[in-house]
Amino acid sequence: MSDNTGGPEQAQPEAAGNTGATTGNSPAQPPRPGAHAGGWQAWQPQPAGPTWSTLVRSAEAAPIRTVTLVAVLATGLAAALLLGDGMGPGLLLVVVPAVVGAYVAACAAGRGARPWTLAWAIGCLALLAIPALRDSAWPAALAILAAVLLGALALHGSRTWPGVLLAPLGFLDSAVSGVAWLLKGLRARGGAGKDRWLPVAKATAVALVLLVLFGALFASADAAFADLLGGLMPDVSVEDGPIRFMLFVLGAFLALAAARTAAAPLRWDRITVSPGKPRSRVEWALPLVVLNLLFAGFNAVQLAVLFGGYRKVLESTGLGYAEYARQGFWQLLWATLLTLVVIALALRWAPRAGAGDRRLVRAVLGVLCVMTLVVVASALRRMDLYVEEYGLTRLRVSVAAMELWLGLVIVLIMAAGLFGARWLPRAVAGSAAAAVLVFGLMSPDGMVAERNVARYEADAKIDLAYFQSLSADAVPALDRLPEPQRSCALRGINDEMSRAGDVPWYAMSLGEYRARRILEERPVTASYEVCSRLGAFGTRTEY
């Protein structure tokens, strides 16, 4: 990596014949030590240029505002009260004050919101809504990770590949420097600012006392109001104290890191990656042309099979219909991933002496991208055939979604070759976040249940054991099964929700709420023995 701020200043050559004498009225300058001793200065250590850590460091953060302090405290309290029972709508409520604190810190630093910043911020909040909508943990976890990426991009304003890839690491630096930033702000308010924040603190304390006092009186006076208040307020017990305290510290710490990042983000975009040494046309193009020919031959076979050559292929290979489909999907997925690596390395060492070289690079890599899209289509077709035979699972829907996203990345690379690649890093990051958002909104567990119920309705084939591990998102689709298959399919989900007991509104997703309503109206009725005979408690391996 290299920086773009220039190296150390170079010494200017001395004029010929300079011996330290002066002309005119200029004062005499003493000769430099060792001027006639072989130029020993050339062997002395030169001032080092800026390292990458100092290069990306921004200016000193503006003083922390009172609103940001309050937002950090509110985030910690919300995390302690709302996340102790699980994630759901409470996660969004925790994030809102942190967003306000970061926005105020950015405004204090003179940073304005740009269109990309607003897009990242809106996408981050949309992703954090997935845990409020879906009960399944794995789409929610992916959504939270993607939200962290978009939040980092919004706070750092990254545009380049180093900026996009390294932006989340800025939170680690801000988590450390944010504590010193907070303490400095508190010390500044301990003297001259005391007259401003002390009345606010007193008023807040009085308001809380009045709220608790009169709330308790009204709750004891009216049972309906007590039920409403009990449903809205978190149930905090002494046993939960350590966990609640840890959540408070974690929430406040993360909100402080976000605000500190907004005030003075690391400038990852200042890091530049030196391009590789350009190769000659033959040295660069020959391996890729051979690879394109291999892709062309493979795709020709795939197209022949796609248009009706299955019987001949199966007779020659000795494989069954579903085995042939399953055998090649994983290899084709890896082929797609490796092709992206090949394209990245080829662009690094591509010839770039003139317009002819640029046309050659576009032609060779364009053909490779088109061939790869055919491989993507073939892989998805194989997965579809396999699902028709054996049903849909979480793993199968996940890898199919990943293959679709890889195909989208290839399309973006092709567009970058035509219209310029400056926007490509942000487009790839945005497409990944959008794919995670769509994946969560489509409810993978619901898709798995829907597809398998439709398969049962068509050929009476069903794997009841697999449904025991699904989340509450699958309940609406499984509810369509006839008895006793319905009760056996829902038994695992029903037992899990029974063990969880009553879940407060801020920790309950929409998927779980719908599932509870369905199971309350139509409870599970089949006995354990009946479900055992139907294979509901067998073991299976997902692939």
Secondary structure, DSSP 4 states (H G I P E B T S, - for coil): -EESS--PPPPPPPPTT--S---TTPPPPPPPTTTTTT-GGGGSPPPPPPPHHHHH--SPPPPPPHHHHHHHHHHHHHHHHHSTT--SHHHHHHHHHHHHHHHHHHHHTTPPPPHHHHHHHHHHHHHHTHHHH---HHHHHHHHHHHHHHHHHHHH---SHHHHHHGGGHHHHHHHHHHHHHHHHHHHHTTTTHHHHHHHHHHHHHHHHHHHHHHHHHHHH-HHHHHHHHHHS----STTHHHHHHHHHHHHHHHHHHHHHHHS---GGGEEPPPPPPPPHHHHHHHHHHHHHHHHHHHHHHHHHHTT-HHHHHHHH---HHHHHHHHHHHHHHHHHHHHHHHHHHHHT---SSHHHHHHHHHHHHHHHHHHHHHHHHHHHHHHHHHHHH---HHHHHHHHHHHHHHHHHHHHHHHHHH-STTHHHHHHHHHHHHHHHHHHT-HHHHHHHHHHHHHHHH----HHHHTT--GGGHHHHTTSPTTHHHHHHHHHHHHHHHH----GGG--HHHHHHHHHHHHS-----HHHHHHTTTT------
